[in-house]
Amino acid sequence: MKNKIFNKGVFACALLAASLGSLTSCTGNFENMNTDPYGLNNADLPVSTGLKEAQLSIYYNQSNGNWEFQLIQNLNADLFSGYLAVPTPFAGNNNNSLYHMRDWNNWGLNYYLLHVMKPTSVIIKTTTADDYWAIATALKVTGMLKATDLYGPMPYSKAMQGGLSVDYDSQEAIYKSFLSELQEAATRMSKFIAENGDQPGRLDFDMMCGAKHTTWLHFINTLRMRVAMRMVNKEPALARTTCEAAVVSGVLSDSDINIEVKDPNTRNPLMVICRDYNDCNMSASMESILKGYSDPRIEKMFLPVCWGGKTPIVDKTGAIRTDLADSFHGIRQGVPFETKGEYTKFSIPKVKAKGDPNSDEYPLPVMRIAEAYFLRAEGALRGWNMGSDAKSLYEMGIKASFDYYGVDQAAYTAYINDDVKMAADYVDPIDPAHNMAAANLITVKYNLADSNEKNLQRIITQRWIASFPEGNEGWAMFRRTGYPKLFPVVENRSNGVIPEGEFVKRLAFTDDEKNSNAAGVASGLPLLGGADNIGTKLWWDTDGANF
């Protein structure tokens, strides 16, 4: 298994350089790949070392790479969430964007096991400090939540015990374990704070929570809500009691900071993928929603077309579109491109390059304050005790997002009171064959007279915007609720696995696992509830049956 992992990584690096056409070098930390992801080692692992690795590995950036992130998240969740789209004919247009799945999808599970679960499990097993135990547990759940939401069943309860094979747990069992572990983490952190208060000097490893124990507690409790709300349509009573207890214990609010991985020695991999590789742009769904609402955040989130001094766009008729200057445009998913050309000039996420004095302006988010308000808003909509009413919490969530991007109060007030604007029709400035009527037809203003379903669509749409560019969360929201309404792919090459007009539900179990942990994969197949393909729903996915 060790050699298999190592060789697979080296082979993939060479393969990517050739097949993606834009990856000219690979700088992955291969000595870390040549290890057993399923067993703890006996080496002395300082708390700071393990927790730093886990924080950086939430977006797999612990090696300061970029291709790892591209494979683990960007070429699946970032696309399927409706946030971003690719402008290039990867592998002759037989790629994830068109639902022809590549072996790119092999990477997520192994890396989360090696670089999140493994170092945190060592700390959880050995530390006697309540605060370190709680932080390690929170990081483990944060990373492994992303992993299970990619694949469904996976190794979890037995993953760090070693052995020639490791059985899979059902996603239901994994989720319930998450909630149990997080409840204990909240209890331990609360106990530490009651006895010691905030002790920033103890948290010199902290890249996420401002070295404040209280913020870690609020993050843990909001994470409990994130997990619980995912399973609300399967376990409504458990979801309610979890969320109500989390609010009592304390969740993220305006008194906290946004939870983002901030490290001056690493870069945002989206910068490399979008700006340097020209491999990812704004999606048409994102354009439709932001432009339809006249959302002032658009210029904070994205660069206009022809960014970086690129030449004007030329449309399909050969006309030079100078009229597009300073405008924002996205790309439909699943376009079979002829070449990697004009669409690379479309809007990209507004990210900063390493060395820029503003390089931390757009770090990758783990959890923003706005999410806590939107989670509470959904809970209140369902009749739970969330400390306020759904309308107020919804508006507070939008305010937290506007504050994050530095949008002024007047714009916020106008935005939350707009009961006319909805998502806009999509017009492709290059090829009108890709034009699409607006899909997410809901206004921003919260309407108490509307149905719970309509107001849930409002809450999820705004949570989706506020969570950008965290594609894992955006994709999970969409799969669970059906919101926001997204455009289907232009061309579906799934050979009938995904019905026309429908969307990818999960990634198949990885080839690495099938080769090195065949017995484990065999134990996971009956837990899927369907075939091992991209059309089988995750356990918590109820196809938008929200109430």
C-alpha positions in Angstrom: 0.0 0.0 0.0 2.8 2.4 0.8 4.5 1.9 -2.6 1.2 2.1 -4.3 0.4 5.5 -2.8 3.9 6.9 -3.6 3.8 5.6 -7.2 0.3 6.8 -7.8 1.3 10.3 -6.7 4.4 10.5 -8.9 2.4 9.1 -11.8 -0.4 11.5 -11.3 2.0 14.5 -11.2 3.4 13.5 -14.6 -0.1 12.8 -15.9 -1.4 16.1 -14.9 1.4 18.0 -16.5 0.6 16.3 -19.7 -3.2 15.9 -19.7 -4.2 19.2 -18.0 -1.9 21.1 -20.2 -1.4 23.8 -17.6 0.5 22.1 -14.8 4.1 22.5 -15.7 5.6 21.3 -12.4 4.5 19.5 -9.2 5.8 20.4 -5.8 3.9 18.0 -3.7 5.4 16.6 -0.5 5.7 13.0 -1.6 7.5 11.7 1.5 4.2 12.3 3.3 2.3 10.4 0.6 4.5 7.4 1.1 3.0 6.6 4.5 0.1 4.5 5.8 -3.0 6.6 6.0 -4.7 4.2 8.3 -2.4 3.8 11.3 -0.9 6.0 13.9 2.8 6.2 14.2 4.8 6.3 17.5 6.9 9.3 16.7 6.7 12.2 19.1 4.3 14.7 17.5 4.3 18.1 19.2 0.8 19.6 19.5 1.7 22.7 17.5 3.1 20.7 14.6 0.1 18.4 14.3 -2.4 21.2 14.6 -0.6 23.4 12.1 -0.6 20.6 9.6 -4.3 19.9 10.1 -5.3 23.5 9.7 -3.4 23.9 6.5 -4.7 20.6 5.2 -8.4 21.6 5.4 -7.7 23.0 2.0 -4.7 20.7 1.4 -2.2 23.6 1.4 0.2 22.2 4.0 2.8 21.7 1.3 2.1 25.1 -0.2 1.0 23.4 -3.4 -1.9 24.1 -5.6 -2.4 21.1 -7.9 -3.4 19.1 -4.8 -6.2 21.5 -4.0 -7.2 21.5 -7.7 -7.8 17.8 -7.6 -9.2 17.4 -4.1 -11.7 20.2 -4.3 -11.6 22.6 -7.2 -12.3 20.1 -10.0 -15.3 18.6 -8.2 -17.0 20.6 -5.3 -16.1 24.0 -6.6 -17.8 23.1 -9.9 -20.7 21.1 -8.6 -21.6 23.8 -6.1 -22.3 26.2 -8.9 -19.5 28.6 -7.8 -16.9 28.2 -10.6 -16.6 26.7 -14.0 -13.7 25.6 -16.2 -12.9 27.3 -19.5 -10.7 24.6 -21.0 -11.2 21.2 -22.8 -9.5 19.1 -20.2 -8.9 15.6 -21.6 -10.7 16.3 -24.8 -13.8 17.5 -23.0 -14.1 14.2 -21.2 -13.9 15.6 -17.7 -15.8 16.3 -14.5 -17.4 19.5 -15.8 -19.2 17.4 -18.4 -19.9 14.6 -15.9 -17.3 12.3 -17.5 -15.4 11.6 -14.3 -11.6 11.4 -14.2 -9.2 9.7 -11.9 -8.6 13.2 -10.5 -11.2 12.2 -7.9 -8.8 9.7 -6.2 -7.1 12.3 -4.1 -9.5 13.6 -1.5 -9.9 10.7 0.9 -6.2 9.7 1.2 -5.1 13.3 1.9 -7.7 14.0 4.5 -6.8 10.8 6.3 -3.0 11.5 6.1 -2.9 15.2 6.9 -6.0 15.9 8.9 -7.2 12.8 10.7 -3.8 11.3 11.3 -2.1 14.2 13.1 -5.3 15.2 15.1 -5.9 11.6 16.1 -2.4 11.4 17.6 -3.1 14.5 19.7 -6.6 13.3 20.7 -5.1 10.0 21.9 -2.2 11.5 23.8 -3.0 14.9 25.2 -4.4 15.5 28.7 -5.2 19.2 27.9 -8.9 19.8 27.4 -8.4 22.8 25.0 -5.9 20.9 22.8 -8.2 17.9 22.7 -11.2 20.1 21.7 -9.3 21.9 19.0 -7.8 18.7 17.5 -11.3 17.2 17.5 -12.8 20.2 15.8 -10.1 20.1 13.1 -10.6 16.4 12.6 -14.3 16.8 12.1 -13.9 19.8 9.8 -11.6 17.9 7.4 -13.4 14.5 7.6 -16.8 16.2 7.0 -15.4 17.4 3.7 -14.2 13.8 2.9 -17.4 12.0 3.7 -19.4 14.6 1.8 -17.4 13.8 -1.3 -17.7 10.0 -1.1 -20.3 9.0 1.5 -19.2 5.9 3.5 -15.5 5.9 4.4 -13.0 4.6 7.0 -13.5 6.5 10.2 -14.0 4.7 13.5 -11.2 2.2 12.7 -9.1 4.4 10.4 -6.2 5.0 12.8 -5.9 1.5 14.2 -3.7 0.1 11.4 -4.2 -3.3 9.7 -4.1 -4.6 6.1 -7.6 -3.4 5.5 -9.9 -1.0 7.2 -13.7 -1.3 7.2 -15.9 1.6 6.1 -18.5 3.2 8.3 -21.9 4.3 7.0 -22.3 8.0 6.6 -25.1 8.0 9.2 -22.7 6.5 11.7 -20.0 9.0 10.8 -22.3 12.0 11.2 -23.6 10.8 14.6 -20.0 10.3 15.7 -19.2 13.8 14.6 -22.0 15.2 16.8 -20.9 13.1 19.8 -17.3 14.2 19.4 -18.1 17.8 18.9 -20.4 17.8 21.9 -17.5 16.6 24.1 -15.2 19.1 22.5 -17.6 21.9 23.4 -17.9 20.6 26.9 -14.1 20.4 27.3 -13.5 23.8 25.9 -16.2 25.4 28.0 -14.6 23.8 31.1 -11.1 25.1 30.1 -12.5 28.6 29.6 -14.4 28.5 32.9 -11.2 27.6 34.7 -8.6 29.6 32.8 -10.3 32.1 30.5 -8.7 32.9 27.2 -5.0 32.2 27.1 -3.6 33.3 23.7 -0.1 32.3 24.6 -1.1 28.6 24.6 -2.4 28.8 21.0 0.8 29.9 19.1 -0.2 27.3 16.5 -3.5 28.9 15.8 -4.0 30.2 12.2 -7.9 30.3 12.3 -9.4 31.7 15.5 -7.2 34.6 16.5 -5.6 32.5 19.3 -8.8 32.9 21.4 -10.3 29.9 23.2 -13.7 31.6 23.1 -13.6 31.8 19.4 -12.6 28.2 19.1 -15.6 27.3 21.3 -17.9 29.3 19.1 -16.4 27.7 16.0 -17.0 24.2 17.5 -20.6 25.0 18.3 -21.3 26.4 14.9 -19.7 23.3 13.4 -22.1 21.2 15.4 -24.9 23.2 13.7 -23.4 22.7 10.3 -23.3 18.9 10.8 -26.7 18.7 12.4 -28.5 20.8 9.7 -27.1 18.6 7.0 -29.0 15.7 8.5 -32.2 17.6 9.4 -34.4 15.7 7.0 -33.1 12.4 8.2 -32.8 13.0 12.0 -35.0 16.1 12.7 -35.2 15.6 16.5 -31.4 15.1 16.8 -30.7 18.1 14.5 -33.0 20.3 16.7 -31.6 19.4 20.1 -28.0 19.7 18.7 -28.6 23.2 17.3 -30.5 24.5 20.3 -27.7 23.2 22.6 -25.1 24.8 20.4 -26.7 28.2 20.5 -27.0 28.1 24.3 -23.3 27.2 24.5 -22.3 30.0 22.1 -21.9 30.2 18.3 -20.1 32.6 16.1 -21.4 36.2 16.1 -20.2 39.7 15.3 -18.0 39.6 18.4 -15.8 36.9 16.7 -13.6 36.8 13.6 -14.3 34.9 10.4 -12.7 31.5 10.6 -10.1 31.4 7.8 -6.7 29.8 7.4 -4.2 32.6 7.5 -0.6 31.8 7.1 2.0 34.3 5.7 4.1 31.4 4.4 1.4 29.8 2.2 -0.6 31.1 -0.7 -4.2 30.8 -1.7 -4.2 28.0 -4.3 -7.1 29.6 -6.2 -4.6 32.3 -7.2 -2.5 29.7 -9.0 -5.4 27.8 -10.5 -7.5 30.8 -11.7 -4.9 33.4 -12.5 -1.7 31.5 -13.4 -3.2 28.3 -14.9 -6.3 30.1 -16.4 -8.2 27.0 -15.3 -11.2 28.3 -13.5 -13.7 31.2 -13.7 -16.9 32.5 -12.3 -19.9 30.2 -13.2 -22.9 31.3 -15.1 -25.1 30.5 -12.1 -23.1 32.8 -9.9 -23.3 35.6 -12.5 -27.1 35.1 -12.8 -27.7 35.4 -9.1 -25.3 38.2 -8.2 -26.2 40.3 -11.2 -29.9 39.6 -10.9 -29.8 41.0 -7.4 -27.5 43.9 -8.3 -25.4 42.5 -5.5 -22.7 45.0 -4.6 -20.5 42.1 -3.4 -19.8 41.1 -7.0 -17.0 43.5 -7.4 -15.5 42.4 -4.1 -15.7 38.7 -5.0 -14.7 38.7 -8.7 -12.5 40.5 -11.2 -14.2 41.9 -14.4 -13.7 40.3 -17.8 -10.3 40.8 -19.5 -8.7 40.9 -16.0 -4.9 41.2 -15.9 -4.8 43.3 -19.0 -6.1 40.6 -21.3 -7.2 41.6 -24.8 -10.9 42.2 -25.5 -13.2 39.2 -26.0 -14.0 38.1 -29.5 -17.4 36.5 -29.9 -18.4 33.6 -32.2 -19.1 36.0 -35.1 -15.6 37.5 -34.9 -16.8 40.7 -33.4 -14.5 42.4 -30.8 -16.6 43.0 -27.7 -15.1 46.2 -26.3 -18.5 46.9 -24.8 -17.8 44.2 -22.1 -15.2 46.3 -20.4 -15.6 46.4 -16.6 -18.4 43.9 -16.7 -18.7 40.5 -15.0 -19.4 37.3 -16.8 -19.4 33.6 -15.9 -19.3 30.3 -17.8 -21.9 27.6 -18.2 -20.9 24.2 -16.7 -20.3 21.4 -19.2 -19.4 23.4 -22.3 -17.4 21.3 -24.8 -14.7 23.8 -25.6 -12.8 23.7 -28.9 -9.7 25.2 -27.4 -8.6 26.9 -24.2 -9.3 30.4 -25.5 -11.7 33.3 -25.1 -13.5 32.0 -22.0 -10.3 32.3 -19.9 -10.8 36.1 -20.1 -14.1 35.8 -18.1 -14.3 36.8 -14.5 -12.2 35.0 -11.9 -12.3 35.1 -8.1 -10.7 38.1 -6.7 -7.6 36.6 -5.2 -4.2 38.1 -4.4 -0.8 36.9 -5.3 1.9 35.9 -2.7 4.0 38.9 -2.0 1.1 41.3 -2.5 0.7 43.4 0.7 -3.0 42.5 0.5 -2.3 38.8 0.1 -4.4 37.9 3.1 -7.4 39.9 2.0 -9.1 36.8 0.5 -7.9 33.8 2.4 -9.8 30.6 2.0 -12.7 30.4 4.4 -13.4 27.6 6.8 -16.5 29.2 8.3 -17.7 32.7 8.2 -19.7 34.5 10.8 -22.6 34.8 8.3 -23.0 31.1 8.3 -23.9 31.0 12.0 -26.7 33.5 11.4 -28.1 31.6 8.4 -28.0 28.3 10.3 -29.9 29.9 13.1 -32.3 31.5 10.6 -33.1 28.1 9.2 -33.6 26.6 12.6 -35.9 29.4 13.6 -37.9 28.9 10.3 -38.3 25.3 11.5 -39.7 26.5 14.9 -36.6 25.9 16.9 -35.3 28.1 19.7 -32.5 30.0 18.0 -32.4 33.1 20.2 -34.3 35.3 17.6 -36.7 35.0 14.7 -35.9 33.7 11.3 -36.3 37.1 9.5 -33.9 38.9 11.9 -31.3 36.2 11.8 -31.5 36.1 8.0 -30.9 39.8 7.7 -28.1 39.6 10.3 -26.5 36.9 8.1 -26.6 39.2 5.1 -25.2 42.1 7.2 -22.3 39.9 8.4 -21.4 39.0 4.7 -21.7 42.7 3.6 -19.5 43.7 6.5 -16.9 41.0 5.5 -16.7 42.6 2.1 -16.8 46.2 3.3 -20.1 47.1 1.7 -21.8 50.1 3.3 -25.0 50.3 5.4 -27.0 52.1 2.7 -26.3 49.4 0.2 -27.2 46.7 2.8 -30.5 48.4 3.7 -31.5 48.7 0.0 -30.6 45.1 -0.6 -32.6 43.4 2.2 -35.7 45.5 1.3 -35.7 44.6 -2.4 -38.8 42.6 -3.2 -38.5 42.8 -7.0 -35.1 41.7 -8.2 -34.5 38.0 -8.8 -31.8 36.0 -10.6 -31.1 37.3 -14.1 -31.2 35.4 -17.4 -27.7 34.3 -18.5 -26.4 35.7 -21.7 -23.1 34.3 -23.1 -21.3 37.1 -24.8 -19.4 34.7 -27.0 -21.9 32.0 -28.0 -25.7 32.6 -27.7 -26.2 28.9 -27.8 -25.3 28.8 -24.2 -27.9 31.4 -23.1 -30.3 30.3 -20.3 -33.4 31.6 -18.7 -32.9 32.5 -15.0 -33.4 29.6 -12.6 -33.3 30.9 -9.0 -36.5 32.9 -9.0 -36.7 34.3 -5.5 -36.4 37.8 -4.2 -34.0 38.9 -1.4 -36.6 40.6 0.9 -37.8 38.2 3.6 -41.6 37.8 3.4 -43.4 36.5 6.4 -46.4 35.7 4.3 -44.5 33.4 2.1 -44.3 29.6 2.6 -41.4 28.0 4.6 -40.1 26.6 1.3 -39.8 30.1 -0.3 -38.1 31.5 2.8 -35.8 28.6 3.0 -34.8 29.3 -0.6 -33.9 32.8 0.4 -31.9 31.7 3.4 -29.9 29.1 1.5 -29.3 31.4 -1.5 -27.8 34.0 0.8 -25.8 31.4 2.8 -24.5 30.1 -0.6 -23.3 33.5 -1.6 -21.8 34.2 1.8 -19.9 30.9 1.9 -18.1 31.5 -1.5 -15.5 30.1 -2.4 -16.0 27.1 -0.1 -17.2 24.7 -2.7 -17.7 21.8 -0.4 -20.3 23.8 1.6 -21.9 25.3 -1.5 -22.3 21.8 -3.0 -23.7 20.3 0.2 -26.3 23.1 0.6 -27.4 22.5 -3.0 -27.6 18.8 -2.7 -29.5 18.9 0.6 -32.1 21.6 -0.2 -32.1 22.0 -4.0 -31.1 25.7 -3.5 -30.1 27.9 -5.0 -31.5 26.7 -8.4 -28.5 26.2 -10.7 -28.1 25.9 -14.4 -27.7 22.3 -15.7 -24.6 21.4 -17.7 -24.6 22.2 -21.4 -23.5 18.7 -22.3 -23.9 15.6 -20.0 -21.4 12.9 -20.8 -22.3 10.6 -17.9 -23.8 7.9 -20.2 -27.1 8.1 -18.4 -25.8 7.9 -14.9 -27.0 11.5 -14.3 -30.4 12.1 -16.0 -30.5 15.1 -18.2 -31.1 18.3 -16.3 -29.9 16.7 -13.0 -26.7 17.0 -11.0 -23.8 15.0 -9.6 -24.5 13.5 -6.2 -21.1 12.2 -5.0 -17.8 10.9 -6.1 -17.2 7.2 -6.6 -14.9 5.3 -4.2 -11.3 5.8 -5.3 -9.2 3.5 -7.4 -6.5 3.8 -4.7 -8.9 2.4 -2.2 -10.0 -0.4 -4.5 -6.4 -1.4 -5.0 -5.0 -1.1 -1.5 -8.0 -1.5 0.7 -10.3 -3.8 -1.3 -11.9 -5.4 1.7 -12.7 -2.0 3.1 -14.3 -0.8 0.0 -16.3 -4.1 -0.2 -17.6 -3.3 3.3 -18.7 0.1 2.1 -20.6 -0.9 -0.9 -23.7 -2.1 0.9 -23.8 1.1 2.9 -24.2 3.3 -0.1 -27.9 2.6 -0.8 -27.2 2.4 -4.5 -24.5 1.9 -7.1 -21.0 3.2 -6.6 -21.3 6.0 -9.1 -21.9 9.8 -9.2 -25.7 9.4 -9.3 -26.2 7.7 -5.9 -27.3 10.1 -3.2 -25.5 10.6 0.1 -27.3 9.4 3.2 -28.5 12.9 4.2 -29.6 13.9 0.7 -33.4 13.8 0.4 -33.7 15.4 -3.0 -35.0 18.7 -1.7 -37.8 17.3 0.5 -37.1 20.1 3.0 -40.2 20.0 5.2 
